[in-house]
């Protein structure tokens, strides 16, 4: 059995996300992902669940 230790940064990712969002609003930048990006992410997540249920790899075209 292999014991693995994972070290991470000590930061609040939710606060980091909020700060980036507010900075984008104040400076006229991009405040978030597009609908197309969100759909792609959702298709990937769906594919992960389907792969787990079916016990096989799936292509995004299958989702």
PDB file of N, CA, C and O in Angstrom:
ATOM      1  N   UNK A   1       0.855  -1.186   0.000  1.00  0.00           N
ATOM      2  CA  UNK A   1       0.000   0.000   0.000  1.00  0.00           C
ATOM      3  C   UNK A   1       0.893   1.239   0.000  1.00  0.00           C
ATOM      4  O   UNK A   1       1.867   1.315   0.750  1.00  0.00           O
ATOM      5  N   UNK A   2       0.555   2.190  -0.837  1.00  0.00           N
ATOM      6  CA  UNK A   2       1.326   3.418  -0.967  1.00  0.00           C
ATOM      7  C   UNK A   2       0.593   4.555  -0.260  1.00  0.00           C
ATOM      8  O   UNK A   2      -0.581   4.812  -0.529  1.00  0.00           O
ATOM      9  N   UNK A   3       1.282   5.218   0.628  1.00  0.00           N
ATOM     10  CA  UNK A   3       0.706   6.353   1.349  1.00  0.00           C
ATOM     11  C   UNK A   3       1.186   7.628   0.677  1.00  0.00           C
ATOM     12  O   UNK A   3       2.390   7.845   0.537  1.00  0.00           O
ATOM     13  N   UNK A   4       0.260   8.463   0.266  1.00  0.00           N
ATOM     14  CA  UNK A   4       0.602   9.691  -0.435  1.00  0.00           C
ATOM     15  C   UNK A   4       0.103  10.894   0.356  1.00  0.00           C
ATOM     16  O   UNK A   4      -1.030  10.915   0.837  1.00  0.00           O
ATOM     17  N   UNK A   5       0.957  11.877   0.480  1.00  0.00           N
ATOM     18  CA  UNK A   5       0.584  13.113   1.144  1.00  0.00           C
ATOM     19  C   UNK A   5       0.480  14.213   0.086  1.00  0.00           C
ATOM     20  O   UNK A   5       1.369  14.377  -0.750  1.00  0.00           O
ATOM     21  N   UNK A   6      -0.610  14.953   0.139  1.00  0.00           N
ATOM     22  CA  UNK A   6      -0.822  16.050  -0.794  1.00  0.00           C
ATOM     23  C   UNK A   6      -0.762  17.357  -0.018  1.00  0.00           C
ATOM     24  O   UNK A   6      -1.485  17.544   0.961  1.00  0.00           O
ATOM     25  N   UNK A   7       0.099  18.252  -0.460  1.00  0.00           N
ATOM     26  CA  UNK A   7       0.201  19.563   0.171  1.00  0.00           C
ATOM     27  C   UNK A   7      -0.490  20.596  -0.719  1.00  0.00           C
ATOM     28  O   UNK A   7      -0.271  20.626  -1.930  1.00  0.00           O
ATOM     29  N   UNK A   8      -1.311  21.427  -0.120  1.00  0.00           N
ATOM     30  CA  UNK A   8      -2.026  22.458  -0.869  1.00  0.00           C
ATOM     31  C   UNK A   8      -1.739  23.819  -0.256  1.00  0.00           C
ATOM     32  O   UNK A   8      -1.291  23.932   0.885  1.00  0.00           O
ATOM     33  N   UNK A   9      -2.012  24.848  -1.050  1.00  0.00           N
ATOM     34  CA  UNK A   9      -1.870  26.208  -0.537  1.00  0.00           C
ATOM     35  C   UNK A   9      -2.978  26.471   0.474  1.00  0.00           C
ATOM     36  O   UNK A   9      -4.083  25.940   0.365  1.00  0.00           O
ATOM     37  N   UNK A  10      -2.662  27.285   1.438  1.00  0.00           N
ATOM     38  CA  UNK A  10      -3.652  27.674   2.436  1.00  0.00           C
ATOM     39  C   UNK A  10      -4.348  28.945   1.957  1.00  0.00           C
ATOM     40  O   UNK A  10      -3.939  30.053   2.304  1.00  0.00           O
ATOM     41  N   UNK A  11      -5.399  28.779   1.161  1.00  0.00           N
ATOM     42  CA  UNK A  11      -6.163  29.941   0.715  1.00  0.00           C
ATOM     43  C   UNK A  11      -7.634  29.564   0.589  1.00  0.00           C
ATOM     44  O   UNK A  11      -7.992  28.390   0.502  1.00  0.00           O
ATOM     45  N   UNK A  12      -8.449  30.565   0.582  1.00  0.00           N
ATOM     46  CA  UNK A  12      -9.895  30.387   0.468  1.00  0.00           C
ATOM     47  C   UNK A  12     -10.259  30.556  -1.005  1.00  0.00           C
ATOM     48  O   UNK A  12     -10.344  31.682  -1.494  1.00  0.00           O
ATOM     49  N   UNK A  13     -10.475  29.451  -1.716  1.00  0.00           N
ATOM     50  CA  UNK A  13     -10.736  29.527  -3.150  1.00  0.00           C
ATOM     51  C   UNK A  13     -12.032  30.261  -3.465  1.00  0.00           C
ATOM     52  O   UNK A  13     -12.140  30.898  -4.513  1.00  0.00           O
ATOM     53  N   UNK A  14     -13.013  30.183  -2.577  1.00  0.00           N
ATOM     54  CA  UNK A  14     -14.265  30.915  -2.793  1.00  0.00           C
ATOM     55  C   UNK A  14     -14.005  32.417  -2.744  1.00  0.00           C
ATOM     56  O   UNK A  14     -14.512  33.165  -3.579  1.00  0.00           O
ATOM     57  N   UNK A  15     -13.223  32.852  -1.776  1.00  0.00           N
ATOM     58  CA  UNK A  15     -12.880  34.278  -1.672  1.00  0.00           C
ATOM     59  C   UNK A  15     -12.045  34.716  -2.875  1.00  0.00           C
ATOM     60  O   UNK A  15     -12.220  35.825  -3.380  1.00  0.00           O
ATOM     61  N   UNK A  16     -11.143  33.853  -3.335  1.00  0.00           N
ATOM     62  CA  UNK A  16     -10.340  34.171  -4.524  1.00  0.00           C
ATOM     63  C   UNK A  16     -11.232  34.355  -5.746  1.00  0.00           C
ATOM     64  O   UNK A  16     -11.024  35.276  -6.537  1.00  0.00           O
ATOM     65  N   UNK A  17     -12.220  33.485  -5.900  1.00  0.00           N
ATOM     66  CA  UNK A  17     -13.147  33.573  -7.036  1.00  0.00           C
ATOM     67  C   UNK A  17     -13.964  34.865  -6.963  1.00  0.00           C
ATOM     68  O   UNK A  17     -14.168  35.535  -7.975  1.00  0.00           O
ATOM     69  N   UNK A  18     -14.425  35.206  -5.770  1.00  0.00           N
ATOM     70  CA  UNK A  18     -15.177  36.452  -5.596  1.00  0.00           C
ATOM     71  C   UNK A  18     -14.308  37.661  -5.928  1.00  0.00           C
ATOM     72  O   UNK A  18     -14.760  38.583  -6.607  1.00  0.00           O
ATOM     73  N   UNK A  19     -13.072  37.663  -5.456  1.00  0.00           N
ATOM     74  CA  UNK A  19     -12.174  38.788  -5.718  1.00  0.00           C
ATOM     75  C   UNK A  19     -11.930  38.957  -7.214  1.00  0.00           C
ATOM     76  O   UNK A  19     -11.914  40.081  -7.715  1.00  0.00           O
ATOM     77  N   UNK A  20     -11.740  37.855  -7.927  1.00  0.00           N
ATOM     78  CA  UNK A  20     -11.532  37.927  -9.377  1.00  0.00           C
ATOM     79  C   UNK A  20     -12.775  38.457 -10.070  1.00  0.00           C
ATOM     80  O   UNK A  20     -12.669  39.242 -11.012  1.00  0.00           O
ATOM     81  N   UNK A  21     -13.950  38.039  -9.619  1.00  0.00           N
ATOM     82  CA  UNK A  21     -15.210  38.503 -10.195  1.00  0.00           C
ATOM     83  C   UNK A  21     -15.376  40.012  -9.988  1.00  0.00           C
ATOM     84  O   UNK A  21     -15.687  40.739 -10.931  1.00  0.00           O
ATOM     85  N   UNK A  22     -15.169  40.478  -8.760  1.00  0.00           N
ATOM     86  CA  UNK A  22     -15.319  41.905  -8.472  1.00  0.00           C
ATOM     87  C   UNK A  22     -14.274  42.738  -9.206  1.00  0.00           C
ATOM     88  O   UNK A  22     -14.570  43.840  -9.668  1.00  0.00           O
ATOM     89  N   UNK A  23     -13.053  42.215  -9.316  1.00  0.00           N
ATOM     90  CA  UNK A  23     -12.008  42.915 -10.051  1.00  0.00           C
ATOM     91  C   UNK A  23     -12.395  43.062 -11.523  1.00  0.00           C
ATOM     92  O   UNK A  23     -12.181  44.115 -12.124  1.00  0.00           O
ATOM     93  N   UNK A  24     -12.962  42.009 -12.095  1.00  0.00           N
ATOM     94  CA  UNK A  24     -13.379  42.068 -13.496  1.00  0.00           C
ATOM     95  C   UNK A  24     -14.491  43.095 -13.694  1.00  0.00           C
ATOM     96  O   UNK A  24     -14.511  43.808 -14.698  1.00  0.00           O
ATOM     97  N   UNK A  25     -15.398  43.169 -12.755  1.00  0.00           N
ATOM     98  CA  UNK A  25     -16.485  44.147 -12.853  1.00  0.00           C
ATOM     99  C   UNK A  25     -15.933  45.568 -12.742  1.00  0.00           C
ATOM    100  O   UNK A  25     -16.282  46.432 -13.546  1.00  0.00           O
ATOM    101  N   UNK A  26     -15.077  45.812 -11.755  1.00  0.00           N
ATOM    102  CA  UNK A  26     -14.521  47.152 -11.552  1.00  0.00           C
ATOM    103  C   UNK A  26     -13.667  47.618 -12.728  1.00  0.00           C
ATOM    104  O   UNK A  26     -13.658  48.803 -13.060  1.00  0.00           O
ATOM    105  N   UNK A  27     -12.956  46.695 -13.351  1.00  0.00           N
ATOM    106  CA  UNK A  27     -12.019  47.056 -14.409  1.00  0.00           C
ATOM    107  C   UNK A  27     -12.538  46.756 -15.808  1.00  0.00           C
ATOM    108  O   UNK A  27     -11.788  46.848 -16.780  1.00  0.00           O
ATOM    109  N   UNK A  28     -13.806  46.400 -15.919  1.00  0.00           N
ATOM    110  CA  UNK A  28     -14.406  46.168 -17.229  1.00  0.00           C
ATOM    111  C   UNK A  28     -13.921  44.915 -17.929  1.00  0.00           C
ATOM    112  O   UNK A  28     -13.994  44.817 -19.154  1.00  0.00           O
ATOM    113  N   UNK A  29     -13.433  43.970 -17.171  1.00  0.00           N
ATOM    114  CA  UNK A  29     -12.918  42.742 -17.775  1.00  0.00           C
ATOM    115  C   UNK A  29     -13.977  41.670 -17.895  1.00  0.00           C
ATOM    116  O   UNK A  29     -15.170  41.926 -17.732  1.00  0.00           O
ATOM    117  N   UNK A  30     -13.522  40.476 -18.180  1.00  0.00           N
ATOM    118  CA  UNK A  30     -14.404  39.323 -18.312  1.00  0.00           C
ATOM    119  C   UNK A  30     -14.774  38.841 -16.917  1.00  0.00           C
ATOM    120  O   UNK A  30     -13.899  38.463 -16.138  1.00  0.00           O
ATOM    121  N   UNK A  31     -16.065  38.850 -16.597  1.00  0.00           N
ATOM    122  CA  UNK A  31     -16.528  38.497 -15.257  1.00  0.00           C
ATOM    123  C   UNK A  31     -16.871  37.020 -15.112  1.00  0.00           C
ATOM    124  O   UNK A  31     -17.349  36.611 -14.054  1.00  0.00           O
ATOM    125  N   UNK A  32     -16.646  36.224 -16.123  1.00  0.00           N
ATOM    126  CA  UNK A  32     -16.966  34.811 -15.973  1.00  0.00           C
ATOM    127  C   UNK A  32     -16.912  34.068 -17.274  1.00  0.00           C
ATOM    128  O   UNK A  32     -16.556  34.621 -18.315  1.00  0.00           O
ATOM    129  N   UNK A  33     -17.263  32.831 -17.205  1.00  0.00           N
ATOM    130  CA  UNK A  33     -17.246  31.960 -18.368  1.00  0.00           C
ATOM    131  C   UNK A  33     -18.444  32.227 -19.259  1.00  0.00           C
ATOM    132  O   UNK A  33     -19.474  32.730 -18.811  1.00  0.00           O
ATOM    133  N   UNK A  34     -18.292  31.886 -20.516  1.00  0.00           N
ATOM    134  CA  UNK A  34     -19.402  32.022 -21.443  1.00  0.00           C
ATOM    135  C   UNK A  34     -20.341  30.832 -21.296  1.00  0.00           C
ATOM    136  O   UNK A  34     -20.006  29.837 -20.653  1.00  0.00           O
ATOM    137  N   UNK A  35     -21.495  30.944 -21.887  1.00  0.00           N
ATOM    138  CA  UNK A  35     -22.464  29.853 -21.868  1.00  0.00           C
ATOM    139  C   UNK A  35     -21.873  28.617 -22.547  1.00  0.00           C
ATOM    140  O   UNK A  35     -22.089  27.492 -22.098  1.00  0.00           O
ATOM    141  N   UNK A  36     -21.135  28.832 -23.620  1.00  0.00           N
ATOM    142  CA  UNK A  36     -20.526  27.706 -24.334  1.00  0.00           C
ATOM    143  C   UNK A  36     -19.511  26.982 -23.450  1.00  0.00           C
ATOM    144  O   UNK A  36     -19.451  25.753 -23.456  1.00  0.00           O
ATOM    145  N   UNK A  37     -18.717  27.735 -22.694  1.00  0.00           N
ATOM    146  CA  UNK A  37     -17.751  27.113 -21.795  1.00  0.00           C
ATOM    147  C   UNK A  37     -18.462  26.330 -20.694  1.00  0.00           C
ATOM    148  O   UNK A  37     -18.048  25.224 -20.347  1.00  0.00           O
ATOM    149  N   UNK A  38     -19.523  26.900 -20.151  1.00  0.00           N
ATOM    150  CA  UNK A  38     -20.287  26.217 -19.104  1.00  0.00           C
ATOM    151  C   UNK A  38     -20.896  24.922 -19.637  1.00  0.00           C
ATOM    152  O   UNK A  38     -20.900  23.910 -18.937  1.00  0.00           O
ATOM    153  N   UNK A  39     -21.405  24.941 -20.859  1.00  0.00           N
ATOM    154  CA  UNK A  39     -21.975  23.741 -21.462  1.00  0.00           C
ATOM    155  C   UNK A  39     -20.906  22.667 -21.657  1.00  0.00           C
ATOM    156  O   UNK A  39     -21.157  21.488 -21.408  1.00  0.00           O
ATOM    157  N   UNK A  40     -19.728  23.068 -22.096  1.00  0.00           N
ATOM    158  CA  UNK A  40     -18.634  22.110 -22.277  1.00  0.00           C
ATOM    159  C   UNK A  40     -18.259  21.463 -20.951  1.00  0.00           C
ATOM    160  O   UNK A  40     -18.077  20.248 -20.879  1.00  0.00           O
ATOM    161  N   UNK A  41     -18.144  22.272 -19.903  1.00  0.00           N
ATOM    162  CA  UNK A  41     -17.818  21.734 -18.582  1.00  0.00           C
ATOM    163  C   UNK A  41     -18.901  20.763 -18.126  1.00  0.00           C
ATOM    164  O   UNK A  41     -18.590  19.699 -17.590  1.00  0.00           O
ATOM    165  N   UNK A  42     -20.164  21.115 -18.330  1.00  0.00           N
ATOM    166  CA  UNK A  42     -21.255  20.239 -17.916  1.00  0.00           C
ATOM    167  C   UNK A  42     -21.230  18.927 -18.689  1.00  0.00           C
ATOM    168  O   UNK A  42     -21.508  17.870 -18.123  1.00  0.00           O
ATOM    169  N   UNK A  43     -20.898  18.985 -19.981  1.00  0.00           N
ATOM    170  CA  UNK A  43     -20.799  17.756 -20.781  1.00  0.00           C
ATOM    171  C   UNK A  43     -19.673  16.863 -20.276  1.00  0.00           C
ATOM    172  O   UNK A  43     -19.806  15.639 -20.270  1.00  0.00           O
ATOM    173  N   UNK A  44     -18.572  17.463 -19.854  1.00  0.00           N
ATOM    174  CA  UNK A  44     -17.455  16.698 -19.306  1.00  0.00           C
ATOM    175  C   UNK A  44     -17.871  16.024 -17.997  1.00  0.00           C
ATOM    176  O   UNK A  44     -17.611  14.837 -17.797  1.00  0.00           O
ATOM    177  N   UNK A  45     -18.512  16.778 -17.115  1.00  0.00           N
ATOM    178  CA  UNK A  45     -18.968  16.210 -15.844  1.00  0.00           C
ATOM    179  C   UNK A  45     -19.954  15.073 -16.091  1.00  0.00           C
ATOM    180  O   UNK A  45     -19.865  14.027 -15.449  1.00  0.00           O
ATOM    181  N   UNK A  46     -20.886  15.268 -17.009  1.00  0.00           N
ATOM    182  CA  UNK A  46     -21.843  14.221 -17.362  1.00  0.00           C
ATOM    183  C   UNK A  46     -21.108  12.982 -17.880  1.00  0.00           C
ATOM    184  O   UNK A  46     -21.463  11.855 -17.536  1.00  0.00           O
ATOM    185  N   UNK A  47     -20.088  13.195 -18.703  1.00  0.00           N
ATOM    186  CA  UNK A  47     -19.302  12.079 -19.223  1.00  0.00           C
ATOM    187  C   UNK A  47     -18.582  11.317 -18.126  1.00  0.00           C
ATOM    188  O   UNK A  47     -18.469  10.093 -18.186  1.00  0.00           O
ATOM    189  N   UNK A  48     -18.094  12.036 -17.126  1.00  0.00           N
ATOM    190  CA  UNK A  48     -17.436  11.386 -15.991  1.00  0.00           C
ATOM    191  C   UNK A  48     -18.418  10.478 -15.260  1.00  0.00           C
ATOM    192  O   UNK A  48     -18.092   9.333 -14.945  1.00  0.00           O
ATOM    193  N   UNK A  49     -19.610  10.982 -14.991  1.00  0.00           N
ATOM    194  CA  UNK A  49     -20.616  10.158 -14.313  1.00  0.00           C
ATOM    195  C   UNK A  49     -21.024   8.959 -15.163  1.00  0.00           C
ATOM    196  O   UNK A  49     -21.149   7.847 -14.649  1.00  0.00           O
ATOM    197  N   UNK A  50     -21.230   9.178 -16.450  1.00  0.00           N
ATOM    198  CA  UNK A  50     -21.617   8.079 -17.337  1.00  0.00           C
ATOM    199  C   UNK A  50     -20.514   7.023 -17.401  1.00  0.00           C
ATOM    200  O   UNK A  50     -20.796   5.825 -17.367  1.00  0.00           O
ATOM    201  N   UNK A  51     -19.274   7.460 -17.492  1.00  0.00           N
ATOM    202  CA  UNK A  51     -18.151   6.537 -17.527  1.00  0.00           C
ATOM    203  C   UNK A  51     -18.099   5.700 -16.251  1.00  0.00           C
ATOM    204  O   UNK A  51     -17.852   4.495 -16.298  1.00  0.00           O
ATOM    205  N   UNK A  52     -18.331   6.347 -15.124  1.00  0.00           N
ATOM    206  CA  UNK A  52     -18.318   5.631 -13.854  1.00  0.00           C
ATOM    207  C   UNK A  52     -19.440   4.601 -13.787  1.00  0.00           C
ATOM    208  O   UNK A  52     -19.226   3.477 -13.334  1.00  0.00           O
ATOM    209  N   UNK A  53     -20.625   4.975 -14.232  1.00  0.00           N
ATOM    210  CA  UNK A  53     -21.772   4.064 -14.205  1.00  0.00           C
ATOM    211  C   UNK A  53     -21.588   2.894 -15.161  1.00  0.00           C
ATOM    212  O   UNK A  53     -21.920   1.757 -14.825  1.00  0.00           O
ATOM    213  N   UNK A  54     -21.057   3.170 -16.359  1.00  0.00           N
ATOM    214  CA  UNK A  54     -20.919   2.136 -17.388  1.00  0.00           C
ATOM    215  C   UNK A  54     -19.635   1.319 -17.258  1.00  0.00           C
ATOM    216  O   UNK A  54     -19.518   0.243 -17.845  1.00  0.00           O
ATOM    217  N   UNK A  55     -18.674   1.831 -16.488  1.00  0.00           N
ATOM    218  CA  UNK A  55     -17.410   1.136 -16.330  1.00  0.00           C
ATOM    219  C   UNK A  55     -16.549   1.163 -17.580  1.00  0.00           C
ATOM    220  O   UNK A  55     -15.754   0.254 -17.815  1.00  0.00           O
ATOM    221  N   UNK A  56     -16.710   2.208 -18.382  1.00  0.00           N
ATOM    222  CA  UNK A  56     -15.927   2.331 -19.616  1.00  0.00           C
ATOM    223  C   UNK A  56     -15.701   3.809 -19.897  1.00  0.00           C
ATOM    224  O   UNK A  56     -16.368   4.671 -19.325  1.00  0.00           O
ATOM    225  N   UNK A  57     -14.758   4.089 -20.779  1.00  0.00           N
ATOM    226  CA  UNK A  57     -14.540   5.478 -21.181  1.00  0.00           C
ATOM    227  C   UNK A  57     -15.635   5.869 -22.171  1.00  0.00           C
ATOM    228  O   UNK A  57     -16.155   5.030 -22.906  1.00  0.00           O
ATOM    229  N   UNK A  58     -15.966   7.132 -22.175  1.00  0.00           N
ATOM    230  CA  UNK A  58     -16.972   7.658 -23.092  1.00  0.00           C
ATOM    231  C   UNK A  58     -16.400   8.882 -23.796  1.00  0.00           C
ATOM    232  O   UNK A  58     -15.553   9.587 -23.247  1.00  0.00           O
ATOM    233  N   UNK A  59     -16.867   9.124 -25.009  1.00  0.00           N
ATOM    234  CA  UNK A  59     -16.482  10.328 -25.750  1.00  0.00           C
ATOM    235  C   UNK A  59     -17.512  11.420 -25.470  1.00  0.00           C
ATOM    236  O   UNK A  59     -18.673  11.129 -25.184  1.00  0.00           O
ATOM    237  N   UNK A  60     -17.083  12.666 -25.553  1.00  0.00           N
ATOM    238  CA  UNK A  60     -18.036  13.755 -25.325  1.00  0.00           C
ATOM    239  C   UNK A  60     -19.172  13.710 -26.324  1.00  0.00           C
ATOM    240  O   UNK A  60     -20.274  14.170 -26.026  1.00  0.00           O
ATOM    241  N   UNK A  61     -18.926  13.168 -27.498  1.00  0.00           N
ATOM    242  CA  UNK A  61     -19.991  13.053 -28.496  1.00  0.00           C
ATOM    243  C   UNK A  61     -21.093  12.116 -28.019  1.00  0.00           C
ATOM    244  O   UNK A  61     -22.228  12.213 -28.485  1.00  0.00           O
ATOM    245  N   UNK A  62     -20.768  11.191 -27.077  1.00  0.00           N
ATOM    246  CA  UNK A  62     -21.726  10.217 -26.559  1.00  0.00           C
ATOM    247  C   UNK A  62     -22.621  10.804 -25.476  1.00  0.00           C
ATOM    248  O   UNK A  62     -23.623  10.188 -25.110  1.00  0.00           O
ATOM    249  N   UNK A  63     -22.281  11.989 -24.951  1.00  0.00           N
ATOM    250  CA  UNK A  63     -23.009  12.525 -23.796  1.00  0.00           C
ATOM    251  C   UNK A  63     -24.162  13.385 -24.218  1.00  0.00           C
ATOM    252  O   UNK A  63     -24.879  13.916 -23.370  1.00  0.00           O
TER     253      UNK A  63
END
